[in-house]
Amino acid sequence: MTARRVTILLIAAVLVILLAVWLSSKRPAEHDTLAGDPVVPGLEKSALNSITEVRLSKGDGTKTTLKKGANDWSVAEREYPADSGKVRKLLLDLAALNVVEEKTRTPENYPALGVEDPTSAKATGTRVDLVTATKTYSLIVGKSSGAKSGYVRVANAPQSFLAAPLITLDADPKRWLDHTLIDIPQDRIKDFALKPAEGPAYTASRPNKDQSDFAVTGVPKGRELSSPAAADPIAGSLAGVSLDDVQHAPQTPPAGVSHVAFNTFDGLNIDVAGRKDGTRTLVSFTPSSTAKETEAEAKTLAARLTGWEFEIPTYKYDGLFRPLDDLLKKLPEPPAKGAKGKAGDKNKDAAKDTPKPAKKAAAAPDATSADPAR
């Protein structure tokens, strides 16, 4: 090989190298993302404690703002405690969110994955903003792809990804509330007094915990309970009560309110007020105590429940405020109105249809007397 050819080859090699360096410097954002890379760089578990606010928003205007307090999180739209465990899980999942593979960079294809900017009602994705004192991390969470992964895109970045773990978001504020409300088991209840907004009031009690059934007073004369245990489910209606939504209690007492007051064997008293507002069933609680052993419990409940009106499931509401008639044996059905008259009409019709006996034929006239010539 001649020296000239060697020189030419060396120059060509240098040019190729320089071209490659130039191209890579011109396209720094287009390198392949490696599977396993974090979707949101810098959002490690150690950084989660610096997050003070989480914002969730959708194109239809639905939004939730979760704010970190001294001890727990709260839902700003309700000014009520959030489910801190649920918030913590979301943050951990976002910190662990890794790339499975790259997807489209073309905005026209974003809707197929649900990662378009949620600025219109047609957008299906949810934007999440994680706010710290120095930086805000923003991500658009789109559709799922199976049970373990889904589509995401960092806000204001062109590249979308298939990522894991699967992140599921709901921007409705009531989905982030602490749904735990009150849990007083039936075996603690000594008696209760129910005064519905309409209908008669009544009370039920038992002398001790060994007596399982509650005796009801206020049963009308001539009526009786459907069973000895008819009132027992009401005594158990404070067990495992959870809320669907919450609002501040109205300043002016509303009309049409029912009340049921429960007393426990150890001196805890819970007065429950309930009303219906359209399809919503709303209750409020007033805890108090008449015994030293339940003073602390009553104060804890009052601090959490006083001043609020809670929407609870309809079946729970109906279980709290059962009318007295629901506890009684059903009255016998009265005879249908006009039944007697109809029976008489049928008898008349039957008489009409019965053939009448033929009249006895008249005797023939005497032929002698009938002849005028005689």
Sequence and secondary structure as in RCSB ss.txt:
>XXXX:A:sequence
MTARRVTILLIAAVLVILLAVWLSSKRPAEHDTLAGDPVVPGLEKSALNSITEVRLSKGDGTKTTLKKGANDWSV
AEREYPADSGKVRKLLLDLAALNVVEEKTRTPENYPALGVEDPTSAKATGTRVDLVTATKTYSLIVGKSSGAKSG
YVRVANAPQSFLAAPLITLDADPKRWLDHTLIDIPQDRIKDFALKPAEGPAYTASRPNKDQSDFAVTGVPKGREL
SSPAAADPIAGSLAGVSLDDVQHAPQTPPAGVSHVAFNTFDGLNIDVAGRKDGTRTLVSFTPSSTAKETEAEAKT
LAARLTGWEFEIPTYKYDGLFRPLDDLLKKLPEPPAKGAKGKAGDKNKDAAKDTPKPAKKAAAAPDATSADPAR
>XXXX:A:secstr
  HHHHHHHHHHHHHHHHHHHHHHHH GGGS   TT BSSTT  GGGGGG  EEEEE TTS EEEEEE SSSEEE
TTTTEEB HHHHHHHHHHHHT EEEEE    GGGHHHHT S S STT   EEEEEE SS EEEEEEEEE SSS E
EEEETT S EEEEES       GGGGB  EEE   GGGEEEEEEE SSS  EEEE SSTT  S EEE   TT  B
SSTTTTHHHHTTTTTEE SEEEE  SS  SS EEEEEEETTSEEEEEEEEEETTEEEEEEEEEESSGGGHHHHHH
HHHHHTTEEEE  HHHHHHHS  GGGGB        TTHHHHHHHHHHHHHHHS            HHHH TT 
